[in-house]
Amino acid sequence: MNSKPFFSSWSGGKDSALAFFKACKEGYRPEKLFTMFEENAERSRSHGLPLDVLKAQADSIGVPLLIKGASWETYENQFLEAAAEMKEEGITYGVFGDIDLEDHLKWVENTCSKAGIHSCHPLWKMDRRAVLKELLEAGFECVIIVVKNDKLPDSFLGKKITKEVILELESYGVDACGEEGEFHTVAVNGPIFSSPIHLRFNGIHVEAGYSFSDVSLLNR
């Protein structure tokens, strides 16, 4: 029996999807997707995704979803509470999609250590272009749903990550992985999904210097 049961720190976007995929290929066993939500628990904290979209991802992947609502002040406590719950279920590894932000890596390692969880970072120190190459070659489809307004125009919202869009992003002086928060994505198809996620785009709202695409599940 595989002895590496893991939860995925799940934003719903490209990096968490690729990290999940790589962890599975390395022999880890997925047990849970874990997403932090805003305090009112209506939308995910970083990507602004509604619960039904994240549930649809979890259903397609075949792994249960756990969410916790938190303000930035209560974030760590809520994270630790969730980690303790998962540890009780026998989940001893956490998989994260960090690429090269040292401060975030340190926070993850320190917080996981407090909870007795081993943190795993399958994308750590990969060349950013290599991350995107692997993402596309694996067959992932990811759509841009958030842009930072001082970095990118909202015309990027709704665009799929392709070789052409990567070049467009770079033409704005933006790293095409968006590791500095220039944009965020949602994964809608790929090798970890049993069926694609179909989205409806319901307009745009602007908040705290970011433009968010308001997405919901498209009933088919």
C-alpha positions in Angstrom: 0.0 0.0 0.0 1.2 3.5 -0.9 2.4 5.2 2.3 2.2 8.8 1.0 -1.4 10.0 1.3 -1.6 13.7 0.5 -3.9 16.7 0.4 -3.5 19.2 -2.4 -3.4 22.9 -1.6 -5.9 23.5 -4.3 -6.4 27.0 -5.8 -8.2 25.5 -8.8 -5.6 26.9 -11.1 -2.7 25.7 -13.3 0.1 25.4 -10.7 -1.9 23.4 -8.2 -3.3 21.2 -11.0 0.2 20.4 -12.3 1.6 19.9 -8.8 -1.2 17.4 -8.1 -0.5 15.6 -11.4 3.3 15.4 -10.8 2.7 14.2 -7.2 0.5 11.3 -8.4 3.1 10.4 -11.0 5.7 10.3 -8.2 3.7 7.7 -6.3 1.8 9.9 -3.8 -1.9 9.0 -3.2 -4.5 11.9 -3.4 -6.9 12.0 -0.5 -8.2 15.6 -0.4 -8.3 18.9 -2.2 -8.0 21.8 0.3 -9.0 25.3 -0.6 -9.0 28.5 1.5 -12.1 30.7 1.0 -12.9 34.3 1.9 -14.3 34.8 5.4 -17.9 34.5 4.2 -17.0 31.3 2.4 -18.6 32.5 -0.9 -15.5 32.6 -3.1 -12.0 31.1 -2.9 -9.4 33.5 -1.5 -6.9 34.0 -4.3 -8.8 33.1 -7.4 -12.3 34.2 -6.6 -13.9 30.9 -7.6 -17.4 30.0 -6.4 -17.8 26.7 -4.5 -19.7 24.9 -7.2 -16.8 25.3 -9.7 -14.4 23.9 -7.1 -16.8 21.0 -6.3 -17.1 20.3 -10.0 -13.3 20.0 -10.2 -13.2 17.8 -7.2 -15.9 15.5 -8.6 -14.1 15.2 -11.9 -10.8 14.4 -10.2 -12.6 12.0 -7.9 -11.2 13.4 -4.6 -13.2 15.1 -1.8 -13.0 18.9 -1.3 -12.4 20.5 2.0 -12.8 24.3 2.4 -12.1 26.8 5.2 -13.3 30.4 5.3 -10.8 32.9 6.7 -9.7 36.5 6.8 -6.0 37.1 6.3 -5.8 37.5 10.1 -7.3 34.1 10.8 -5.8 32.3 7.7 -3.0 30.5 9.5 -5.3 29.3 12.3 -7.8 28.0 9.8 -5.1 26.3 7.8 -3.8 24.6 10.9 -7.3 23.5 11.9 -7.8 21.9 8.5 -4.4 20.3 8.6 -5.2 18.8 12.0 -8.5 17.4 10.6 -6.7 15.8 7.7 -3.9 14.4 9.9 -6.6 12.7 12.0 -7.8 11.0 8.8 -4.2 9.7 8.2 -3.2 12.3 5.6 0.4 13.1 6.3 1.6 15.0 3.2 0.6 18.3 1.6 1.3 19.1 -2.0 1.8 22.7 -3.0 2.3 24.5 -6.3 5.0 27.0 -5.4 7.7 27.6 -8.0 10.2 30.0 -6.5 8.7 32.4 -4.0 11.0 31.8 -1.0 8.8 33.6 1.6 5.8 31.5 0.7 7.8 28.3 0.8 9.0 29.2 4.3 5.5 29.9 5.5 4.2 26.6 4.1 7.1 24.6 5.6 6.7 26.3 9.0 2.9 25.9 9.1 2.9 22.3 7.9 5.6 21.5 10.5 3.4 22.8 13.3 0.7 20.4 12.1 3.0 17.4 11.6 2.5 17.5 7.9 5.3 16.9 5.3 5.1 19.6 2.6 5.9 18.6 -1.0 6.6 21.0 -3.8 6.8 19.2 -7.1 7.3 22.5 -9.1 9.9 24.0 -6.9 12.8 25.7 -8.7 11.5 24.5 -12.1 12.2 27.0 -14.9 9.0 29.0 -15.3 8.8 28.3 -19.0 9.4 24.6 -18.3 6.4 24.6 -16.0 4.2 25.9 -18.8 5.7 23.6 -21.4 5.0 20.6 -19.1 1.5 21.9 -18.4 0.6 22.2 -22.1 2.3 18.9 -23.1 0.4 17.0 -20.4 -2.9 18.3 -22.0 -4.1 20.7 -19.3 -6.5 23.4 -20.4 -6.4 26.5 -18.1 -8.3 29.7 -18.5 -7.3 33.2 -17.2 -9.9 34.4 -14.7 -8.1 37.1 -12.7 -5.7 39.9 -13.8 -3.8 42.5 -11.8 -4.9 45.8 -13.3 -1.5 47.5 -13.3 0.0 44.6 -15.2 -2.5 43.4 -17.7 -5.7 44.5 -19.4 -8.9 42.7 -18.7 -9.0 41.5 -22.3 -7.0 38.6 -21.1 -9.9 37.3 -19.0 -11.4 34.2 -20.6 -8.3 33.4 -22.6 -6.9 29.8 -22.5 -3.2 29.4 -21.8 -1.6 28.5 -25.1 1.8 29.1 -26.6 0.4 32.2 -28.3 -1.1 33.6 -25.1 2.2 33.0 -23.3 3.9 35.2 -25.8 1.1 37.8 -25.4 1.6 37.9 -21.6 5.4 38.2 -22.0 4.9 41.2 -24.4 3.4 43.0 -21.4 6.5 42.3 -19.4 4.7 39.8 -17.3 6.1 36.4 -16.4 3.9 33.9 -18.1 3.6 31.8 -15.0 2.1 34.7 -13.1 4.1 33.7 -10.0 4.1 37.3 -8.8 0.2 37.4 -8.8 -0.1 39.1 -12.2 -2.9 36.8 -13.2 -4.7 33.6 -12.0 -6.2 30.7 -13.9 -8.8 27.9 -13.5 -8.0 24.4 -14.8 -10.9 23.1 -16.8 -9.5 20.0 -18.4 -6.5 17.7 -18.4 -5.2 14.3 -17.4 -6.4 14.5 -13.8 -10.0 15.2 -14.8 -12.5 12.5 -15.9 -14.5 15.1 -17.7 -14.1 18.8 -18.6 -15.4 21.6 -16.5 -17.7 23.9 -18.6 -17.9 27.5 -17.4 -20.3 30.4 -18.0 -18.7 33.8 -17.9 -21.0 36.3 -16.3 -19.1 39.6 -16.5 -16.2 41.2 -14.6 -15.9 42.8 -11.2 -13.0 44.9 -10.0 -11.7 44.6 -6.4 -8.4 45.7 -4.7 -6.6 46.4 -8.0 -7.6 43.1 -9.7 -10.2 42.3 -12.3 -12.1 39.0 -11.7 -14.1 37.1 -14.3 -17.4 36.1 -12.6 -17.7 32.4 -13.5 -20.2 29.8 -12.8 -20.9 26.3 -14.0 -22.5 26.0 -17.4 -25.4 23.5 -17.1 -25.3 21.2 -20.1 
